[in-house]
Amino acid sequence: MSTADDRLALVQQNYQAALDDEPHDLAAAETAAQVAAIQANLAAAKQIYYEALEAQLTQAGGDVEQAYLDASTALDAVAQIRGQAAAMPDLISRLNKATQAASRLVAQAKQASAARG
């Protein structure tokens, strides 16, 4: 079972990867829409990370653990597609899925906290 530190680290890893890879991703973008999607993903990842810091993600449970596993899998998928030098639309899709999964993780942990609070 994941800990609060594990959950926060995963959300932070999603944000840090989006931040670190943004210059490369922007250079590889072929359209203005791709540039906007990359920038929007980074902004969302940052917001989710700061929300996770505030929430502390201390509550656990089945839904929280599943959200953690989903977020971990989504982040692994981003790393995998980067290794394959995939097309930009595929990368953007996986970036969005990873950030959405991180968002669900934070939401599930906050919901568990509210239910126990």
Phi, psi and omega per residue, in radians:
M1 nan 2.473 -3.123
S2 -1.345 2.694 3.085
T3 -1.801 2.980 3.076
A4 -1.018 -0.684 3.113
D5 -1.133 -0.697 3.092
D6 -1.062 -0.794 -3.099
R7 -1.134 -0.787 3.115
L8 -1.110 -0.732 -3.136
A9 -1.073 -0.658 3.136
L10 -1.177 -0.765 3.103
V11 -1.125 -0.703 3.108
Q12 -1.126 -0.708 3.137
Q13 -1.074 -0.707 3.095
N14 -1.072 -0.811 3.133
Y15 -1.136 -0.803 -3.090
Q16 -1.114 -0.692 3.110
A17 -1.127 -0.750 3.111
A18 -1.090 -0.716 3.134
L19 -1.162 -0.849 -3.096
D20 -1.145 -0.640 -3.062
D21 -1.576 -0.125 -3.092
E22 -0.965 -0.824 -3.116
P23 -1.028 -0.763 3.125
H24 -1.135 -0.770 -3.127
D25 -1.093 -0.750 3.134
L26 -1.129 -0.672 3.115
A27 -1.148 -0.543 -3.126
A28 -1.508 -0.239 -3.115
A29 -1.100 2.479 -3.080
E30 -1.876 -0.250 -3.105
T31 -2.398 2.839 3.077
A32 -1.108 -0.594 3.120
A33 -1.136 -0.655 3.099
Q34 -1.177 -0.725 3.082
V35 -1.031 -0.825 -3.138
A36 -1.092 -0.694 -3.139
A37 -1.148 -0.698 3.121
I38 -1.138 -0.790 -3.140
Q39 -1.162 -0.690 3.125
A40 -1.149 -0.682 3.118
N41 -1.109 -0.752 3.118
L42 -1.086 -0.764 3.124
A43 -1.085 -0.733 3.118
A44 -1.153 -0.747 3.134
A45 -1.080 -0.685 3.113
K46 -1.130 -0.816 -3.139
Q47 -1.060 -0.767 -3.126
I48 -1.120 -0.706 3.118
Y49 -1.075 -0.827 3.137
Y50 -1.162 -0.588 3.054
E51 -1.129 -0.696 3.111
A52 -1.136 -0.697 3.095
L53 -1.032 -0.772 -3.119
E54 -1.184 -0.711 -3.072
A55 -1.313 -0.415 3.136
Q56 1.215 -0.281 3.021
L57 0.903 0.689 -3.051
T58 -1.416 -0.373 -3.094
Q59 -1.461 2.536 -3.136
A60 -2.159 3.113 3.124
G61 2.660 3.087 -3.084
G62 -1.050 -0.791 -3.138
D63 -1.161 -0.686 3.127
V64 -1.146 -0.770 -3.128
E65 -1.132 -0.704 3.103
Q66 -1.134 -0.702 3.101
A67 -1.118 -0.654 3.090
Y68 -1.100 -0.821 3.137
L69 -1.102 -0.719 3.107
D70 -1.092 -0.745 3.135
A71 -1.152 -0.691 3.113
S72 -1.124 -0.774 3.118
T73 -1.092 -0.741 -3.140
A74 -1.131 -0.695 3.115
L75 -1.174 -0.683 3.063
D76 -1.082 -0.644 3.136
A77 -1.139 -0.621 3.076
V78 -1.124 -0.814 3.132
A79 -1.065 -0.703 -3.135
Q80 -1.120 -0.788 -3.103
I81 -1.227 -0.546 3.057
R82 -1.103 -0.682 3.124
G83 -1.152 -0.398 -3.134
Q84 -1.632 -0.023 -3.087
A85 0.871 0.898 -3.081
A86 -1.252 2.961 3.117
A87 -1.119 2.607 -3.085
M88 -0.991 -0.740 3.125
P89 -1.043 -0.637 3.106
D90 -1.168 -0.720 3.116
L91 -1.115 -0.807 -3.139
I92 -1.059 -0.724 3.111
S93 -1.048 -0.781 -3.134
R94 -1.246 -0.609 3.049
L95 -1.050 -0.802 3.134
N96 -1.107 -0.711 3.118
K97 -1.109 -0.702 3.135
A98 -1.150 -0.738 -3.138
T99 -1.221 -0.668 3.064
Q100 -1.120 -0.677 3.113
A101 -1.159 -0.686 3.077
A102 -1.110 -0.677 3.106
S103 -1.114 -0.733 3.106
R104 -1.125 -0.651 3.101
L105 -1.061 -0.836 3.129
V106 -1.090 -0.771 -3.133
A107 -1.094 -0.749 3.133
Q108 -1.127 -0.735 3.130
A109 -1.158 -0.685 3.098
K110 -1.166 -0.701 3.120
Q111 -1.110 -0.733 3.109
A112 -1.114 -0.664 3.123
S113 -1.156 -0.736 3.136
A114 -1.150 -0.651 -3.129
A115 -1.192 -0.509 -3.129
R116 -1.637 -0.232 -3.012
G117 -1.339 nan nan
